[in-house]
């Protein structure tokens, strides 16, 4: 019986799935999209769950399936799902660990923002095209940028639903790059040049999120680097999470 529930269609989530597969540890892996599910290794030891979940749904699943350990390996900026996971585990007194992605080194010539709205205000006081690499969740905020249809090029996953959402927000199809990473420095340079961008907008997504390649590309293109700060959080490193998973499996 699976005693372990792992959240995360992230690099860390996939690595934990690989770990469970190689060590014959039964685990549920929860991801948001069908696309994310395709990236999880097919294994007799892994059961993939797909779809968004709220705190009540998570609580019911844990209770109904005898889960002993919940691992939150979601994206560093996925604050809502992390809150939902925490709520469910605290309500049921279930052991929960949060996997923390290593932060990127400080970009000395980058400009950091505590809030996405502050970043948008900054861009509205300036002219020039913008290459947005934060993913699709925050795109509605960027509609607040002056003349965003002309100025902004966005990069999102190649999922028709997401592309449709971009279009419904008003982003021109020619300004939507639908590709799956990881992206090399040279590919980032190509995207920045095609967007004729003087600004690159990113999150501190760490090495696993291709942050370093974006930064080096922006520097070579002379684009100003604008970074949305990562939320503060407490957790454990990936290798420690693997040890805890193995210990719970052997109980």
FENRAZI-V253106 format. One record per pair of residues at least 12 apart in sequence whose C-alpha atoms are under 8 Angstrom apart, sorted by the first residue. I is the first residue (numbers start at 0). J is the second residue. D is the distance in Angstrom with one decimal. If there is no record, write none. Layout:
BEGIN
i:I j:J d:D
i:I j:J d:D
END
This chain:
BEGIN
i:0 j:25 d:6.8
i:1 j:24 d:7.9
i:1 j:25 d:4.7
i:1 j:26 d:5.1
i:1 j:27 d:6.8
i:1 j:64 d:8.0
i:1 j:66 d:7.2
i:2 j:25 d:7.1
i:2 j:26 d:6.6
i:2 j:64 d:7.8
i:2 j:65 d:6.3
i:2 j:66 d:4.5
i:2 j:67 d:5.2
i:2 j:68 d:6.5
i:2 j:247 d:7.9
i:2 j:248 d:7.1
i:3 j:25 d:7.1
i:3 j:26 d:4.9
i:3 j:27 d:6.3
i:3 j:66 d:5.7
i:3 j:67 d:6.1
i:3 j:68 d:5.0
i:3 j:69 d:6.0
i:3 j:70 d:7.6
i:3 j:244 d:7.4
i:3 j:248 d:7.8
i:4 j:26 d:5.8
i:4 j:27 d:4.8
i:4 j:28 d:6.1
i:4 j:29 d:7.4
i:4 j:66 d:6.7
i:4 j:68 d:6.4
i:4 j:69 d:4.8
i:4 j:70 d:6.2
i:5 j:26 d:7.1
i:5 j:27 d:6.0
i:5 j:28 d:4.8
i:5 j:29 d:6.1
i:5 j:69 d:5.9
i:5 j:70 d:4.6
i:5 j:71 d:6.1
i:5 j:72 d:6.9
i:6 j:28 d:5.9
i:6 j:29 d:4.7
i:6 j:30 d:6.4
i:6 j:69 d:7.8
i:6 j:70 d:6.2
i:6 j:71 d:5.1
i:6 j:72 d:5.5
i:6 j:73 d:5.9
i:7 j:28 d:7.1
i:7 j:29 d:6.2
i:7 j:30 d:5.5
i:7 j:71 d:6.8
i:7 j:72 d:4.9
i:7 j:73 d:4.2
i:7 j:74 d:7.1
i:8 j:29 d:7.3
i:8 j:30 d:4.9
i:8 j:31 d:7.1
i:8 j:35 d:5.4
i:8 j:36 d:7.3
i:8 j:38 d:7.8
i:8 j:39 d:7.8
i:8 j:73 d:6.8
i:9 j:72 d:7.0
i:9 j:73 d:6.1
i:9 j:74 d:6.3
i:10 j:207 d:6.5
i:10 j:208 d:7.9
i:11 j:72 d:6.0
i:11 j:73 d:7.9
i:11 j:98 d:7.8
i:11 j:100 d:7.9
i:11 j:237 d:7.1
i:12 j:28 d:7.7
i:12 j:72 d:5.4
i:12 j:73 d:7.2
i:13 j:38 d:7.4
i:13 j:39 d:5.8
i:13 j:40 d:7.6
i:15 j:241 d:7.0
i:16 j:28 d:7.2
i:16 j:39 d:6.8
i:16 j:40 d:7.0
i:16 j:45 d:7.1
i:17 j:40 d:6.7
i:18 j:241 d:7.3
i:19 j:44 d:7.2
i:19 j:45 d:7.6
i:20 j:42 d:6.3
i:20 j:43 d:7.9
i:20 j:44 d:5.9
i:20 j:45 d:6.8
i:23 j:44 d:6.1
i:24 j:44 d:6.1
i:24 j:245 d:7.6
i:24 j:248 d:6.6
i:25 j:44 d:4.6
i:25 j:45 d:5.9
i:25 j:46 d:7.9
i:26 j:44 d:6.5
i:26 j:45 d:5.3
i:26 j:46 d:6.4
i:27 j:45 d:5.9
i:27 j:46 d:4.8
i:27 j:47 d:5.8
i:27 j:48 d:6.9
i:28 j:45 d:6.9
i:28 j:46 d:6.2
i:28 j:47 d:4.8
i:28 j:48 d:5.9
i:29 j:47 d:6.0
i:29 j:48 d:4.6
i:29 j:49 d:5.9
i:29 j:50 d:7.7
i:30 j:47 d:7.4
i:30 j:48 d:6.2
i:30 j:49 d:5.1
i:30 j:50 d:6.4
i:30 j:51 d:7.7
i:31 j:49 d:5.4
i:31 j:50 d:4.5
i:31 j:51 d:5.2
i:32 j:49 d:5.9
i:32 j:50 d:5.8
i:32 j:51 d:8.0
i:33 j:49 d:6.4
i:33 j:50 d:7.9
i:34 j:158 d:7.5
i:36 j:48 d:7.8
i:36 j:49 d:6.8
i:52 j:80 d:7.6
i:53 j:80 d:7.3
i:53 j:83 d:5.9
i:54 j:82 d:7.9
i:54 j:83 d:4.2
i:54 j:84 d:6.3
i:54 j:86 d:6.2
i:54 j:87 d:5.6
i:55 j:87 d:6.9
i:57 j:83 d:7.5
i:57 j:84 d:6.8
i:57 j:87 d:6.1
i:58 j:87 d:4.6
i:58 j:88 d:7.1
i:58 j:90 d:7.7
i:58 j:91 d:7.4
i:62 j:91 d:7.7
i:66 j:93 d:7.9
i:67 j:93 d:6.3
i:67 j:94 d:6.7
i:67 j:247 d:7.5
i:68 j:93 d:6.4
i:68 j:94 d:5.1
i:68 j:95 d:5.9
i:68 j:96 d:7.9
i:68 j:244 d:7.7
i:68 j:247 d:7.3
i:69 j:88 d:7.6
i:69 j:93 d:7.4
i:69 j:94 d:6.3
i:69 j:95 d:4.8
i:69 j:96 d:6.5
i:70 j:95 d:5.8
i:70 j:96 d:5.1
i:70 j:97 d:6.1
i:70 j:98 d:7.2
i:70 j:240 d:7.8
i:71 j:84 d:7.3
i:71 j:95 d:7.3
i:71 j:96 d:6.1
i:71 j:97 d:4.7
i:71 j:98 d:6.1
i:72 j:97 d:6.3
i:72 j:98 d:5.1
i:72 j:99 d:7.5
i:73 j:98 d:7.9
i:75 j:99 d:7.4
i:75 j:100 d:7.0
i:75 j:204 d:7.1
i:75 j:229 d:6.9
i:75 j:230 d:7.3
i:76 j:229 d:6.5
i:76 j:230 d:6.6
i:96 j:234 d:6.6
i:96 j:235 d:7.1
i:96 j:240 d:7.3
i:97 j:233 d:7.3
i:97 j:234 d:4.7
i:97 j:235 d:6.1
i:98 j:234 d:5.6
i:98 j:235 d:5.1
i:98 j:236 d:5.6
i:98 j:237 d:5.9
i:98 j:240 d:6.9
i:99 j:232 d:7.9
i:99 j:233 d:7.4
i:99 j:234 d:5.4
i:99 j:235 d:5.5
i:99 j:236 d:5.6
i:99 j:237 d:7.3
i:100 j:205 d:6.8
i:100 j:207 d:7.8
i:100 j:236 d:7.1
i:100 j:237 d:7.9
i:101 j:205 d:6.1
i:101 j:206 d:7.5
i:101 j:236 d:8.0
i:102 j:203 d:6.8
i:102 j:204 d:7.3
i:102 j:205 d:5.1
i:102 j:206 d:7.7
i:103 j:203 d:6.4
i:103 j:204 d:7.3
i:103 j:205 d:4.7
i:103 j:206 d:6.5
i:103 j:210 d:7.3
i:103 j:211 d:7.6
i:108 j:224 d:7.5
i:109 j:223 d:7.1
i:109 j:224 d:4.8
i:109 j:225 d:6.0
i:109 j:226 d:6.9
i:110 j:224 d:6.2
i:110 j:225 d:5.0
i:110 j:226 d:6.0
i:111 j:225 d:6.0
i:111 j:226 d:4.7
i:111 j:227 d:5.9
i:111 j:228 d:6.2
i:112 j:225 d:7.5
i:112 j:226 d:6.1
i:112 j:227 d:5.0
i:112 j:228 d:5.8
i:113 j:227 d:6.3
i:113 j:228 d:5.4
i:114 j:227 d:6.8
i:114 j:228 d:7.6
i:115 j:140 d:7.6
i:115 j:227 d:6.5
i:116 j:140 d:7.5
i:118 j:225 d:7.6
i:118 j:227 d:7.7
i:119 j:140 d:8.0
i:119 j:141 d:6.8
i:119 j:143 d:7.0
i:119 j:144 d:6.0
i:120 j:144 d:7.8
i:122 j:144 d:6.9
i:123 j:144 d:5.9
i:123 j:145 d:5.9
i:127 j:150 d:6.7
i:127 j:196 d:6.9
i:127 j:197 d:5.8
i:127 j:198 d:7.4
i:128 j:149 d:7.7
i:128 j:150 d:4.4
i:128 j:151 d:5.9
i:128 j:152 d:7.8
i:128 j:194 d:7.0
i:128 j:195 d:6.3
i:128 j:196 d:4.5
i:128 j:197 d:5.6
i:128 j:198 d:6.5
i:129 j:150 d:5.8
i:129 j:151 d:4.8
i:129 j:152 d:6.2
i:129 j:194 d:7.4
i:129 j:195 d:8.0
i:129 j:196 d:4.9
i:129 j:197 d:6.2
i:129 j:198 d:4.8
i:129 j:199 d:6.0
i:129 j:200 d:7.3
i:130 j:151 d:6.0
i:130 j:152 d:5.0
i:130 j:153 d:6.0
i:130 j:154 d:7.8
i:130 j:191 d:6.4
i:130 j:194 d:6.5
i:130 j:196 d:5.7
i:130 j:197 d:8.0
i:130 j:198 d:6.2
i:130 j:199 d:4.9
i:130 j:200 d:6.2
i:131 j:151 d:7.0
i:131 j:152 d:6.1
i:131 j:153 d:4.8
i:131 j:154 d:6.4
i:131 j:199 d:6.1
i:131 j:200 d:4.8
i:131 j:201 d:6.6
i:132 j:153 d:6.3
i:132 j:154 d:5.4
i:132 j:155 d:7.5
i:132 j:199 d:7.5
i:132 j:200 d:5.9
i:132 j:201 d:5.2
i:132 j:202 d:7.7
i:133 j:154 d:7.7
i:133 j:200 d:6.9
i:133 j:201 d:5.2
i:133 j:202 d:5.9
i:134 j:153 d:7.8
i:134 j:154 d:6.5
i:134 j:155 d:5.3
i:134 j:156 d:7.6
i:135 j:154 d:8.0
i:135 j:155 d:5.9
i:135 j:156 d:8.0
i:135 j:161 d:7.0
i:135 j:165 d:7.7
i:138 j:165 d:7.5
i:139 j:168 d:6.7
i:142 j:168 d:7.3
i:142 j:169 d:7.8
i:147 j:170 d:7.6
i:148 j:169 d:6.6
i:148 j:170 d:5.3
i:148 j:171 d:6.1
i:148 j:174 d:7.9
i:149 j:171 d:7.8
i:151 j:170 d:7.8
i:151 j:174 d:6.9
i:151 j:194 d:7.9
i:152 j:174 d:4.5
i:152 j:175 d:5.9
i:152 j:176 d:7.4
i:152 j:194 d:6.1
i:153 j:174 d:6.3
i:153 j:175 d:5.1
i:153 j:176 d:6.1
i:154 j:175 d:6.0
i:154 j:176 d:4.6
i:154 j:177 d:5.9
i:154 j:178 d:7.1
i:155 j:175 d:7.4
i:155 j:176 d:6.3
i:155 j:177 d:5.0
i:155 j:178 d:6.4
i:155 j:179 d:7.7
i:156 j:177 d:5.2
i:156 j:178 d:5.3
i:156 j:179 d:5.4
i:157 j:177 d:4.4
i:157 j:178 d:5.1
i:157 j:179 d:6.4
i:158 j:177 d:7.6
i:162 j:175 d:7.5
i:162 j:177 d:7.2
i:174 j:194 d:7.6
i:181 j:208 d:7.4
i:181 j:209 d:6.2
i:182 j:209 d:6.5
i:182 j:212 d:7.2
i:183 j:209 d:7.8
i:183 j:212 d:5.9
i:183 j:213 d:8.0
i:184 j:212 d:4.6
i:184 j:213 d:6.3
i:184 j:215 d:6.6
i:184 j:216 d:5.3
i:185 j:216 d:7.0
i:187 j:212 d:7.3
i:187 j:213 d:6.0
i:187 j:216 d:5.8
i:187 j:217 d:7.8
i:188 j:216 d:5.1
i:188 j:217 d:7.0
i:188 j:219 d:7.7
i:188 j:220 d:6.7
i:191 j:217 d:7.4
i:191 j:220 d:7.4
i:192 j:220 d:7.4
i:196 j:222 d:6.6
i:197 j:221 d:7.1
i:197 j:222 d:4.4
i:197 j:223 d:6.1
i:198 j:222 d:5.0
i:198 j:223 d:4.7
i:198 j:224 d:6.1
i:198 j:225 d:7.0
i:199 j:217 d:6.7
i:199 j:222 d:6.2
i:199 j:223 d:6.1
i:199 j:224 d:5.1
i:199 j:225 d:6.0
i:200 j:224 d:6.3
i:200 j:225 d:4.9
i:200 j:226 d:6.0
i:200 j:227 d:7.8
i:201 j:224 d:7.7
i:201 j:225 d:6.4
i:201 j:226 d:5.1
i:201 j:227 d:6.4
i:202 j:226 d:5.3
i:202 j:227 d:4.9
i:202 j:228 d:6.5
i:202 j:229 d:7.0
i:203 j:226 d:6.6
i:203 j:227 d:6.7
i:203 j:228 d:6.3
i:203 j:229 d:5.9
i:204 j:229 d:7.9
END
